[in-house]
Structure formats: C-alpha cells, structure tokens
C-alpha cells in the first residue's frame, strides 16, 4: 500500500460541453499537463484520471471527461464513457462559459446537473474564461435556485484558482471526511478479533489482498488488536485464546470451514460482508440477498467484479459462486459476467439478480450508483459475501455481529 488505493480517494468528475476548458481546468488544478489542450473541440476522448494530494482534503482522483455534446458515432461512444463517470463521482464540477455560442446554460448543463442531483452528488459550477465575459444573470439565478455554488475562473491564466480550491474544500461530502469503520465498531475496546486469511493463488507471495490489509489497518487505527491466521490453523488458535475472541472474520471462500471451526458463542462474518456495509446500502443488499430463494433453473444472473484480473484456478466469481448457485436452485442458470466499470445499465431488467464483488478497489459512490440502477430496473443486487453465506445456510449467523 505504497500509494493510496482508488477506493480511498475523493473522486472529482469534471463535466461540460466541448471546448469549455475542462482539460485546462484539470491542468490548472494539478499544475501539470494532465490532459491535452487544444482549440479543436472534442480533444478529450476517453476519461482522463489524475490522482493527487489536494491539501487539506487529502487524496483525490480527478476525472476529466469528453464533451457531453459530442457528435457522430464516435461521439456517442465518448458520451457513454462520460456518463459512466457519473456513477463514481463524489463531487461534480460543471464547467461552462458565456463565450459559448449558446451561453453558459443549455440543455447540456441541465442534463449534467440532473444526473448529479439524481445521485445526490454535491455540485460546483465553474464559469470558465471569465476574462472574456461576465456570468449571465439568468444562469446565476438558476444556480441560486438550485443551491449550486459557483466560481469565476480563467483556466489559461489561473485567475480564480484559490477561490476554486476553497470552494472544492467546502463542497467535500461529510462522509468522506469521516468514513465509516470497516470492523472496529463491532467489538468493544480490548476485545480480540481473529482474521482468517487463506493464502492462495489470488494472494501472490509477499502480499495480502486489499480488503485484508484495509481491515487490519482499521483495527490498528481503533487501538484494537487482532490475530491473523490461515483457515487450517483456526481451530487450534481458537482453542488457545483466552478469553475467546469476540469476532472471527473470514474470507468468504472459507466460510463453510470457518463456520464449522468457530463455536456458536463467537460471532462470525466475512471481509466481503464488512465491505457490503461500508461501500453500499447494507439493509437493501441484505433484503436483496433473500431473493435468491426466488431463482429457478434458467434464471439470468449477472456477476459483477470491480477488478479486471484473469481468473485463476477455482476463481470465486467465475467458478465457485456459479457452482454454489446452481447447486442451490437445482439446475443450470444463465450466468453472465461484467468487469471493471462496464455495467449493462441498459439491459439490467433482463436479470433476476446482480451479485457484486466486495469492491475494495472502488469508492462507495460507485456501489451506491449500481444499487440505484438496479433499483430503477427492479432488480435485486447483493454481494459475494452475503450471497455465499445465504447459499451455505449461515446467513443469519453471518449477520449477527451487525445486530440486524
């Protein structure tokens, strides 16, 4: 963990029409040539991501997007990529300019604002190229009615950069400044947590996978203590710990064995379920998990992974979960997979269930956005840990630490 993972960075999306100065704005904020700048409209094609430390906020991820008004067949593809960025944006910067032919507020600015407001994302409006013209009273009035703060800025000269940075600081969501804990709030001070960490092909020599590292750090930050063991060692370790640990957290793939080794008097859950709580709408995910009972042979299932790794051996997403599901329903299922930021929002209604990975690499906003898309399509969405616990018959036990 020499660099801050994306999931811990504040994602700031930069949106607007072509040639309003989005890339120039990014370059001014990062003080680097992060994006190519040109007088030719449509220079930015794919989203450009730039991680940096923005003090006093901390680690952020700026995302420069293509113009929302792009044209042609390629333009439509660029717009689709821009729309995908809405789903992981935690602050939306809308860039416009009175020097544009149609002024600073058009149907395109309205569309951007509507997408961000639908996701309850805070918005900052930038009047760029302020050396050329004053903001129109009509646009200013619209922004005031929508309670959207705005800043005048000139990306080429940097005039207004301090005001822009101050406005960004004021716009930071409270839940980014005080993120929810992963596990430390589930036990009392001084109580012991046992973390079960299988060492397999998914964890190359010398490394642990990210959710395990993040959970250990959360325990240390809370001045608590934990013991880290492999699944085969758990039974012996539990017999030697006095007093017994308050909680056992396991990799979901080892759920069955860990449940067998752990006495009923000791609470037990999984890393993936912890991240379902931290990253998403946990009560909704729990309720969605129960819809597994409604599946029948032939039901269409989407398994979504944040990472784009190659499946290795008995991969959990492509092998183990499909096998558990098909054994549970007693027949073949129509199982599809999505990786990375590719998520079939236009065809979600075709699925009976979406199963999302733990999303340790992603921010909370993207998981909440996926839940929003699923809710709009009337499709239940759960995650790996919750689904596995349900399929193995230990669902209620795995939820006991959360008092739900």
Buried (B, 14 or more C-beta within 10 A) or exposed (E): EEEBBBBBBBBBBBBBBBBBBBBBBBBBBBEEEBBEBEEEBBBBBEBBBBBBEBEEBBBBBBBBBBBBBBEEEEBEBBBEBBBBBBBBBBBBBBBBBBBBEEBBBBEBBEBBBEBBBEBEBBBBBBBBBBEEBEBBEEBBEBBEEEEBBBBBBBBBEBBBBEEBBEBBEEBBBEEBEEEEBBBBEBBEEEBBBBBBBBEBEBBEEEEBBBBBBBBBEBBEEBEBEBBBBBBEBBBEBBEEEEEBBBBBBBBBBBBBBBBEBBEEEBBBBBBBBBBBBBBBBBEBBBEBBEBBEEBEEEBBBBBBBBBEEEEEEEBBBBEBBBEBBBEBBEEEBEBBBBBEBEBBBEEBEEBBBBBBBBBBBBBBBBBBBBBBBBBEBEBBBBBBBBBBBBBBEBBEBBBBBBEE
